[in-house]
Amino acid sequence: MKKSDRDLMAEKAIRFIQKDLAQEYRYLTPAFYYLTLIPDPGEKYMSTDSKYLFYNTEYILGDFMGKQKEYRALKHRYLHIITHCLAGHMKKKDETDRTLFDSCADLYAALLMKKLTGNPPAIPRDYRELFSSLKKETESRSFFQFLWWCRKDRQRSLNMIQFGRILKSDSHDNWFEKNPLAEQMEREENGIGTAGKDWEYMREHLSQMAGFTGAGSDRMWGNKKGDMQMQVTASGGENLSYERIIREICRISEVHDSDLEFDPLWYSAGIEIYGNRPFIEPSECTEQQAVRDLVIAIDTSGSCEDYASSFLGLTMHLLKEAGIWKGMVWVVQCDTEIRDVKVLDQPEETEQLEIQEMYGWGGTDFTPVFRLIRDKRETGEMDKPSALIYFSDGCGDFPDSEPDYKTIFVFPPEENTFGSNDWIPEWVLKYKLAEDELKKWNESGCEKEKKLWNI
């Protein structure tokens, strides 16, 4: 099957998504790479029959080269399709009521995705109560039992169908009717595959794969506690500067990835699935992108008033200087509650964001920012952030438990409690800005940026 140059470009984009997902959820790697890619101009987005992935070239290229949220949606759609395959929904197809069946399959795929990745589905606020009630009913029912339970009551069926529209990410048409492109591909390959048995094998061995590769603890490669190999010291220390903190958060490191070269479980899985082809990634140098969403919080309780604007200007300047911008930057102002939130999605947007004034100057409570991050992640608006940088004197309430992302508190130069802030949790990295750092930026000639940040 001949592919055009744009088809091949879209295929490379999908390969990038597969690799991105494999880095995030390593134990699912064989599943991510299993489907054979076929460009299909009749497809709206992406779909599968469990052996082939049919994709619309222009859709893939448009979202892949779009903004971060579009790429994130594209990656989520692919993960949703793989989850259907792992759940075996193609074999369970039921034409009695296609619309209801499709909705139930999407619900079970969303729940399985949460179990596999730890990320809850993004549910609009108006539908969360309905989602909770439906989720509760799935806990004691198999897929077909739940389908039958919905069919017994007209209102339940209508509720499920309505909710299914929220969860829908792909077409299920290829589950029920053979795609002509698949038939052509099979004729060219001179055989019919055994995708159903392959996915069954992967399902059976999923728990073993998860345990073997460390799923359930921390699924991100290179994201163990302490991977930010920096000794955070008070101002004037030799080990760290604020510029280095920013560059460490934004780093892209090119490393020889020996972990990808050989994995016994993947090797045996490849032999079992493909017959004579072990599942091995070639040894190579890979780029590990550390930046996803970054949250910059400013304590507007009063004690940081003199330095808040300078801190923000310096931070944005260092981010631009790092030359790396992958994901969104959230700028949050908070005292005892969230006062203002601005989101940057592209580097040039720093030139469009003007902070005319700071809001707040009341008491201090850090927990609203942590809740904001949690809520945005639950709705799918934010990925797991690379870090939360909080500019504050550190005097306030912290969450009871450690978050799963780096938390760095930056103190103003005149803060005199740096050496005795025992109330700050151990999981918080602490850094005190030096007067020289702000002075250097103020004298650096960044007049345009200073004007933008109202400094």
QUIJO-V541510 format. One record per helix or strand of 3 or more residues. SS is the DSSP state (h for helix, s for strand). FROM is the first residue (numbers start at 1). TO is the last residue. If there is no record, write none. Layout:
[[SS:FROM:TO] [SS:FROM:TO]]
This chain:
[[h:5:24] [h:26:32] [s:36:39] [s:46:48] [s:52:55] [h:57:64] [h:68:87] [h:98:117] [h:125:138] [h:143:151] [h:154:167] [h:173:176] [h:180:189] [h:195:204] [h:206:213] [h:242:249] [s:252:256] [h:258:260] [h:264:274] [s:285:289] [s:293:299] [h:308:322] [s:329:334] [s:338:344] [h:347:351] [h:367:378] [s:385:391] [s:406:411] [h:418:420] [s:428:432] [h:435:442] [h:447:452]]
